[in-house]
């Protein structure tokens, strides 16, 4: 009788481990920046590439150049999916979280990535596709501008 209970317990543990391994997926990290940006290169070389190299089975790193139409359009779609009202020169998406801007990414990204890697079950990444034209996406974005917002930006910019 004791052997049967031990066998069942071991079988349940093995089944649980297999189920957890199936649930575990690669953490998707998307970085949007410009190919000519020194800060973007620093984020990629000092933070993102070392993480991807250290955890090749756990991390899928996707680098997107926003100077390219496809990269810029995908960034706009990610912003829309996450409810982000303004574009930043550097944007980092980790799972279903995001960090905007160089200083914030440098300060927060390592902890955010570590938190995801330490708690791998239940990662959810918003799926975003580019299926329309860039022109349509830009028109939608421009339509969100208000007269007062454009006026204020002009006054601040000089």
C-alpha positions in Angstrom: 0.0 0.0 0.0 2.8 2.4 0.9 4.6 1.7 -2.3 1.5 2.6 -4.3 1.1 5.9 -2.6 4.8 6.7 -3.1 4.5 5.7 -6.8 1.4 7.9 -7.3 3.1 10.8 -5.6 6.1 10.5 -7.9 3.9 10.2 -10.9 2.0 13.3 -10.0 5.2 15.2 -9.4 6.5 14.1 -12.8 3.3 15.0 -14.5 3.4 18.4 -12.8 6.9 19.0 -14.0 6.0 18.1 -17.5 3.0 20.4 -17.4 5.1 23.3 -16.1 7.7 22.8 -18.8 5.0 22.9 -21.4 3.7 26.1 -19.9 7.1 27.7 -19.9 7.7 29.7 -23.0 10.4 32.1 -24.0 10.2 35.5 -22.6 9.7 37.9 -25.5 11.7 41.1 -25.3 11.1 43.8 -27.9 13.4 46.8 -28.1 12.5 49.7 -30.4 15.2 52.3 -31.1 17.1 53.9 -33.9 20.2 52.4 -35.6 22.0 55.8 -35.3 21.3 56.3 -31.6 24.2 56.0 -29.2 21.8 55.5 -26.2 20.0 52.7 -28.1 23.3 51.0 -28.9 24.3 51.2 -25.2 21.0 49.6 -24.1 21.4 46.8 -26.7 25.1 46.1 -26.1 25.3 46.6 -22.3 21.9 45.2 -21.2 19.9 43.3 -23.8 22.4 41.2 -25.7 24.1 39.9 -22.5 20.7 38.8 -21.1 19.9 37.0 -24.4 23.3 35.3 -24.5 23.0 34.3 -20.8 19.5 32.9 -21.2 19.2 31.6 -24.8 16.5 29.0 -23.8 14.4 31.5 -21.8 14.7 34.8 -23.8 13.7 35.8 -27.3 15.2 39.2 -28.1 13.7 41.2 -30.9 15.5 44.4 -32.0 13.4 46.8 -34.1 14.9 49.8 -35.9 12.3 52.6 -35.9 14.0 54.3 -38.9 12.6 51.4 -40.9 8.9 51.6 -41.8 8.2 48.1 -40.5 9.9 48.8 -37.1 8.1 52.1 -36.7 4.7 50.6 -37.6 5.2 47.7 -35.2 6.2 50.2 -32.5 3.0 52.1 -33.1 1.0 48.9 -32.8 2.7 48.0 -29.6 2.0 51.4 -28.2 -1.7 51.1 -29.2 -2.0 47.6 -27.6 -0.5 48.8 -24.3 -2.4 52.1 -24.2 0.7 54.3 -24.5 -0.3 57.8 -25.6 3.2 59.1 -26.7 6.2 57.7 -28.5 9.6 57.6 -26.9 13.0 57.4 -28.7 13.6 54.1 -26.9 10.9 51.6 -25.9 11.3 48.3 -24.2 8.6 45.6 -24.0 9.1 42.7 -21.7 6.2 40.2 -21.6 3.2 42.4 -21.0 5.1 45.2 -19.4 6.9 48.2 -21.0 9.5 50.8 -20.1 9.9 54.1 -22.1 13.0 56.2 -22.4 16.7 55.7 -22.0 16.9 56.6 -18.3 14.0 54.5 -17.3 15.2 51.5 -19.3 18.7 51.8 -17.7 17.2 52.0 -14.2 14.4 49.5 -14.4 15.0 46.9 -17.2 17.4 44.5 -15.4 15.0 44.1 -12.5 12.0 43.7 -14.7 13.6 41.0 -16.8 14.9 39.2 -13.7 11.4 39.3 -12.2 10.0 37.7 -15.3 12.7 35.1 -15.5 12.3 34.2 -11.8 8.5 33.8 -12.3 8.2 32.1 -15.7 4.7 30.6 -15.4 2.0 32.8 -16.8 4.0 35.1 -19.0 1.6 36.9 -21.3 2.8 38.8 -24.3 0.4 40.9 -26.3 0.4 39.7 -29.8 0.7 42.6 -32.3 0.8 42.3 -36.1 1.4 44.7 -38.9 -1.3 44.1 -41.4 -2.3 47.6 -42.7 -0.3 50.3 -44.3 2.0 52.7 -42.5 0.1 55.6 -44.0 -3.2 54.4 -42.4 -1.4 54.1 -39.0 0.1 57.5 -39.3 -3.3 59.0 -40.2 -4.9 57.5 -37.1 -2.1 58.8 -35.0 -2.3 62.3 -36.4 -6.1 62.3 -35.8 -5.5 62.0 -32.1 -3.7 65.3 -32.0 -5.7 68.2 -30.7 -5.3 71.8 -31.6 -4.3 72.8 -28.1 -1.8 69.9 -27.9 -0.1 71.0 -31.2 -0.1 74.7 -30.0 1.4 73.8 -26.7 4.1 71.6 -28.3 4.9 74.5 -30.7 5.2 77.0 -27.8 7.5 74.7 -25.8 9.6 73.9 -28.8 10.0 77.5 -29.7 
